[in-house]
């Protein structure tokens, strides 16, 4: 078991979650129960699954939860693209968020690879 607070990938995904929550406050009210709700679930799933995996006993279990986090990065990236295309999010902010997602995704991939080599 690991201390998730010492994992850089958790720290970056937590910071991303806080930023996405801030951005979502500016979305139109009619999106509150649809896209906003979906995006909150997607972004919070990333650090949440890292935390849950870090508490597991085996590397295999941890890697499985990292894989779920990885999938959530893909879902969130699409939701950001959709938000930009719908006009709910400025393109520049969307690109910035996608850059952060891609960085986290690379970290997750590297972490999963390292765990599978053990």
N, C-alpha and C positions, 0 to 999 in steps of 0.2 A: 504494500500500500504506500502511496505517495502523498506528499503534501501538495495539493493542487495549487495553492497560492504561490508556490515556488516555480511553477511551470510558466514559461514565457508565452506559450500558446494560449494558456488560460487567461493570462493578463491581457493579451491583445484582443482576445475574443470578448472578454468582459468590457474592455474599453469600447469595442465596436458596438456591443449591446447598448451601452449607455448612449452612444452617439445616435444610433438608429432610433432609440426611444425619444431622444430630443427632436430629431428630424420629423418623426411621425406626429408630433404635436402640431405641426404646421399643415398637415394633410386636411383635405376637405372633410367636413363632418359626415358626409354621406358615405365615406370610406371607413368610418370608425369600426363597424362591425364586420367588414369584409377584408379588404386588403390590409388595413392597419392591424387588425387582429391576427391575420395570417403571418404578417411580417414580424410581429412581436414573438409569436411562437417559434418561427424559424430562427431568428437571431438569438433568442434566449436558449434555444436547444443546443447551440454550439458550445458555450461554456458549461451548460448544465450537464451535458453528456461527458465532457472532459472531467468534471468533478466526480460524476458517478463512476466513471471508468477508473479514475485514480484511486478510488476506494475499494476496488476489486483486488482479489488476491493474486490473480495470474496475469501475465502479460497478454495472453490470448484474450481474456475478458476485457482488459483495458483497450486492446486494439479494436475490439468489436464496438466499444462505445466511441472511440475516436472515429471509426468508420461512419457511425451515425452522425457525428458532428460534421464530418466531411460532406455527407449528403445534404445536411442542412445548409452548408455554404453554397451548394449548387442551387438549392431552392431559393435562398435569399437573393442570390445574384439575379436570378430570373425576376423575382418580385421587384427588385430595384429597376431593372430594365423596363418592366411593365409600368412602374410608377413614373419613370421619365417619359415614356411614350404616351401616357395618359395626361401628362402635364402636372402631376401632383408633386414632382420632384425636379429641381433644376438639374440639367444635364451635367454640369460641372460637379455638383455635389454627388450625383449618382456615380460618376466616374471615380471620384475620390473614395467613395464607399466600396466600389467594386475592387479598386486597387488594394484596399485593406483586406477584403475578403480573399482575394487571390493570395496575398501574403500568408494569411492564416491557413488557407488550403494547402499551400506548399509546406508549411510547418507541420500540419497534421499528417500529410503524406510521408514526410521524412520521419516523423515520430512512429507512425505505423510500420514503416520499413525497418526501423531500428528494433522495434519490439519483435518483429517476425524473425529477425536474425539471431535472437537470443536463444 
